């Protein structure tokens, strides 16, 4: 079974140049929203998440930016502009071929992502990748706390968890010995973090696929 993360694993959320987050800022820049305000308000929402409050959505980000004197509806329209673009262009270049090749193996495939369910689904649907997965699973809780539900639905001797976050993956692997974690390098961790993670890590999805196919 394959459990695959979405943001910064399949989808270039904020890892490589021209990413999703950067593009959304460019759509607001012409309105006078500074880079500092854009990223600071996004950080504020993430901080509230840590404190047990709401997850990121375009609506919540527009509300936060409006606190700096901008019209919320205008900001929201600009943020929606990115969502009206072809979101599949933000997939990493080898994401589609990676998913196609995994699908050919014939094992169950689950998309497993942290975030507001409606917000995450909107991105996934826009990328047209649902067709590769047997189930999509979005959660607002730590992944290690809910992954047992996935394992209860499908029992397999070998389960691959493909993710970009080091600590999150380590916790999952520690809690579930049957899971084999593989890391995709992203901006969420330093290269040193990956080197000392105790887990295999790769720059591209193609390299991850090759590792899986040749694993014994």
Secondary structure as UniProt FT lines:
FT   STRAND          2..4
FT   TURN            8..10
FT   TURN            17..18
FT   HELIX           20..29
FT   TURN            30..32
FT   HELIX           35..50
FT   TURN            51..52
FT   HELIX           58..66
FT   TURN            67..69
FT   HELIX           72..83
FT   HELIX           87..90
FT   TURN            93..94
FT   HELIX           95..105
FT   STRAND          109..114
FT   HELIX           117..127
FT   HELIX           130..132
FT   STRAND          135..139
FT   HELIX           143..153
FT   STRAND          159..163
FT   HELIX           166..175
FT   TURN            177..178
FT   STRAND          179..184
FT   TURN            187..188
FT   HELIX           191..195
FT   STRAND          200..202
FT   HELIX           205..213
//
